[in-house]
Amino acid sequence: MVQSMMPSVPPTKLPKSPKPSKPPPQQPRDGRNSVRIIGGGWRGRRVSFPDLPGLRPTPDRVRETLYNWLQHAIVGTRCLDLFAGSGALGLEALSRGAAAVVFVEQAQAAARGLVAELARLGGTPKARVVEMGASRFLRTTGEAHGHPYGAPFDIVFMDPPFGQEALADYVPLLDLGGWVKPGGLVYLECEKSAGAPAVPAHWELLKSKSAGEVGYHLARVNARTGD
């Protein structure tokens, strides 16, 4: 018997399927950014804010340390978020049990965005957004106790735009206007390179830390001698 000798044919190698490419990172819709609430009842919720020059939310790491400092002092307080921007500091306070927060923001887009986010979170009844510059706000008087916004406050957040040495101007206005209750607390944020901010003689600097380029501090406003 004669067997036919067929040449062996090597198996055909199939081309490898290309690995699926990772989708490009999603850009914020409508040019908006977002910040995450890190504690309390709204923990994990994201809050959108417009992309505006100088709008610089306090970083998560810094907020986490700040609220560790405030954890036994925040519930039931009335707070003032003086350079609100994204509202991150004041919204964190509401999330963790603050009774009320007044947000002051001069940029119309940021102020209106904050109003919308408060409505979405259900925080409107405990909040007031004032579309006004901080300097003008701190000079506002005329109603009960000289303040139309329910001052004095238990806690004030001050994180003005960097590069303007603004704390040197606003701390005296805050103090002389009686915006903080005796025993109240003031959060101060500035460039790390600026060092600890100067505060009035009857204020006590309790905490000072830095993270990256941010220096952040907590002060207590003691009663003046004779008050």
C-alpha positions as CSV (number, residue, x, y, z in Angstrom):
1,M,0.0,0.0,0.0
2,V,1.3,3.4,-0.9
3,Q,0.6,6.2,1.6
4,S,0.4,9.7,0.3
5,M,2.8,11.9,2.0
6,M,1.2,15.3,2.6
7,P,3.4,18.1,3.9
8,S,2.5,19.1,7.4
9,V,0.9,22.5,7.7
10,P,1.6,24.5,10.8
11,P,-1.5,25.7,12.7
12,T,-2.5,29.2,11.8
13,K,-1.8,31.7,14.6
14,L,-4.7,34.0,15.1
15,P,-3.8,37.6,15.9
16,K,-4.2,38.6,19.5
17,S,-7.2,40.8,20.2
18,P,-6.1,44.2,21.2
19,K,-6.6,45.1,24.8
20,P,-9.6,47.4,25.2
21,S,-8.3,50.9,25.7
22,K,-9.3,52.8,28.8
23,P,-11.9,55.4,28.3
24,P,-10.6,58.9,28.6
25,P,-11.3,60.6,32.0
26,Q,-14.7,62.3,32.1
27,Q,-14.6,66.0,32.1
28,P,-16.9,67.9,34.4
29,R,-20.1,68.7,32.7
30,D,-20.7,72.3,31.7
31,G,-17.2,73.2,32.7
32,R,-17.9,72.5,36.4
33,N,-15.8,70.8,39.0
34,S,-16.8,68.9,42.1
35,V,-15.7,68.4,45.7
36,R,-16.6,65.5,48.0
37,I,-18.1,65.9,51.4
38,I,-16.0,63.7,53.7
39,G,-18.1,63.2,56.8
40,G,-21.5,63.3,58.4
41,G,-25.0,62.8,57.0
42,W,-23.9,63.8,53.4
43,R,-20.7,61.8,53.5
44,G,-19.6,60.8,50.0
45,R,-21.9,63.2,48.2
46,R,-20.2,65.3,45.6
47,V,-20.9,69.0,45.2
48,S,-20.4,70.8,41.9
49,F,-19.0,74.3,41.5
50,P,-18.1,76.4,38.5
51,D,-14.6,76.7,37.1
52,L,-13.7,80.2,38.1
53,P,-10.3,81.9,38.5
54,G,-9.1,81.8,42.1
55,L,-11.8,79.3,43.2
56,R,-9.7,76.9,45.2
57,P,-11.6,74.4,47.5
58,T,-9.8,73.4,50.7
59,P,-8.2,70.0,50.0
60,D,-9.8,66.8,51.4
61,R,-6.8,66.1,53.6
62,V,-6.9,69.6,55.2
63,R,-10.7,69.4,55.7
64,E,-10.4,66.1,57.4
65,T,-7.8,67.4,59.8
66,L,-9.9,70.6,60.5
67,Y,-13.0,68.6,61.3
68,N,-11.0,66.3,63.6
69,W,-10.1,69.5,65.5
70,L,-13.8,70.5,65.5
71,Q,-15.4,67.1,66.0
72,H,-16.6,67.9,69.6
73,A,-17.5,71.5,68.8
74,I,-19.5,71.5,65.6
75,V,-22.9,70.1,66.5
76,G,-25.6,72.8,67.0
77,T,-23.3,75.7,66.1
78,R,-24.0,78.7,63.9
79,C,-21.2,79.1,61.3
80,L,-20.0,81.7,58.9
81,D,-18.2,80.6,55.7
82,L,-16.7,83.9,54.7
83,F,-15.1,83.1,51.4
84,A,-17.5,80.3,50.4
85,G,-16.5,79.5,46.9
86,S,-17.5,75.8,46.4
87,G,-19.0,75.9,49.9
88,A,-16.9,72.9,50.9
89,L,-16.2,74.1,54.5
90,G,-19.7,75.2,55.3
91,L,-21.4,72.2,53.7
92,E,-19.1,69.9,55.7
93,A,-20.3,71.8,58.8
94,L,-24.0,71.2,57.9
95,S,-23.3,67.6,57.1
96,R,-21.8,67.1,60.6
97,G,-24.6,68.7,62.5
98,A,-24.2,72.5,62.5
99,A,-27.5,74.3,63.2
100,A,-27.0,77.0,60.6
101,V,-24.4,78.3,58.1
102,V,-24.2,81.7,56.3
103,F,-22.2,81.4,53.1
104,V,-20.6,84.7,51.8
105,E,-19.5,84.6,48.1
106,Q,-19.1,87.5,45.8
107,A,-18.9,85.6,42.5
108,Q,-22.4,85.3,41.1
109,A,-21.9,82.0,39.4
110,A,-20.4,80.4,42.5
111,A,-23.1,81.9,44.8
112,R,-26.0,80.7,42.6
113,G,-24.3,77.3,42.2
114,L,-24.1,77.0,45.9
115,V,-27.8,77.8,46.2
116,A,-28.6,75.0,43.8
117,E,-26.4,72.5,45.6
118,L,-28.0,73.3,49.0
119,A,-31.4,72.7,47.5
120,R,-30.2,69.3,46.0
121,L,-28.8,68.2,49.4
122,G,-31.8,69.4,51.3
123,G,-29.8,72.0,53.3
124,T,-31.7,75.1,52.3
125,P,-33.6,75.5,55.6
126,K,-30.4,75.7,57.6
127,A,-28.4,77.9,55.2
128,R,-28.3,81.4,53.7
129,V,-26.1,82.4,50.7
130,V,-25.1,86.0,50.6
131,E,-23.8,87.3,47.2
132,M,-21.4,89.9,48.5
133,G,-17.7,90.5,49.0
134,A,-16.2,89.7,52.4
135,S,-15.1,93.2,53.1
136,R,-18.5,94.7,52.5
137,F,-20.2,91.9,54.4
138,L,-18.0,92.5,57.5
139,R,-18.9,96.2,57.4
140,T,-22.7,95.4,57.3
141,T,-24.6,96.6,60.3
142,G,-28.0,98.0,61.2
143,E,-30.2,95.3,62.6
144,A,-30.4,93.6,66.0
145,H,-27.1,93.5,67.8
146,G,-25.6,95.5,64.8
147,H,-25.7,92.4,62.5
148,P,-28.3,91.6,59.9
149,Y,-27.1,88.0,59.6
150,G,-27.6,86.6,63.1
151,A,-24.0,87.2,64.3
152,P,-22.1,86.6,66.5
153,F,-21.2,83.2,65.2
154,D,-19.7,80.2,67.0
155,I,-17.4,79.2,64.2
156,V,-16.0,81.2,61.3
157,F,-14.1,79.8,58.3
158,M,-11.7,82.2,56.5
159,D,-9.9,80.8,53.4
160,P,-9.4,83.9,51.1
161,P,-7.7,83.6,47.7
162,F,-4.0,83.0,47.9
163,G,-1.5,85.7,47.0
164,Q,-3.3,88.7,48.4
165,E,-2.3,88.5,52.1
166,A,-6.0,89.0,52.8
167,L,-6.0,87.7,56.3
168,A,-4.1,90.7,57.5
169,D,-7.1,92.9,56.4
170,Y,-10.0,90.6,57.2
171,V,-9.0,89.4,60.7
172,P,-9.3,92.9,62.2
173,L,-12.6,93.5,60.5
174,L,-13.9,90.2,61.9
175,D,-12.7,91.0,65.4
176,L,-13.7,94.6,65.6
177,G,-17.1,93.9,64.2
178,G,-17.9,91.4,66.9
179,W,-18.7,88.7,64.5
180,V,-17.4,85.8,66.7
181,K,-18.8,84.9,70.1
182,P,-16.4,85.0,73.0
183,G,-15.0,81.4,73.1
184,G,-15.8,81.0,69.4
185,L,-13.4,79.5,66.9
186,V,-11.9,80.9,63.7
187,Y,-10.3,78.7,61.0
188,L,-7.6,80.6,59.0
189,E,-6.1,79.3,55.7
190,C,-3.3,80.9,53.8
191,E,-0.1,80.0,51.9
192,K,2.3,77.8,53.9
193,S,5.1,80.3,53.1
194,A,3.2,83.1,54.9
195,G,3.6,81.3,58.3
196,A,1.1,81.6,61.1
197,P,-1.2,84.5,60.7
198,A,-1.1,87.5,63.0
199,V,-4.1,87.5,65.3
200,P,-5.5,90.0,67.9
201,A,-4.0,89.9,71.4
202,H,-7.1,88.3,72.9
203,W,-7.2,85.5,70.3
204,E,-5.4,82.2,71.0
205,L,-3.8,80.2,68.3
206,L,-4.7,76.6,69.1
207,K,-3.6,74.6,66.1
208,S,-1.2,75.1,63.1
209,K,-0.4,72.6,60.3
210,S,0.5,72.6,56.7
211,A,-0.2,70.3,53.7
212,G,1.5,71.0,50.4
213,E,1.4,74.7,49.8
214,V,-1.4,75.3,52.3
215,G,-1.0,76.5,55.8
216,Y,-4.0,76.2,58.1
217,H,-4.7,77.3,61.6
218,L,-7.4,77.3,64.3
219,A,-7.8,80.1,66.8
220,R,-10.1,80.8,69.7
221,V,-11.5,84.2,70.3
222,N,-11.4,84.9,74.0
223,A,-13.3,87.7,75.7
224,R,-11.5,91.0,75.9
225,T,-10.4,92.0,79.4
226,G,-13.3,94.0,80.8
227,D,-16.0,92.5,78.6
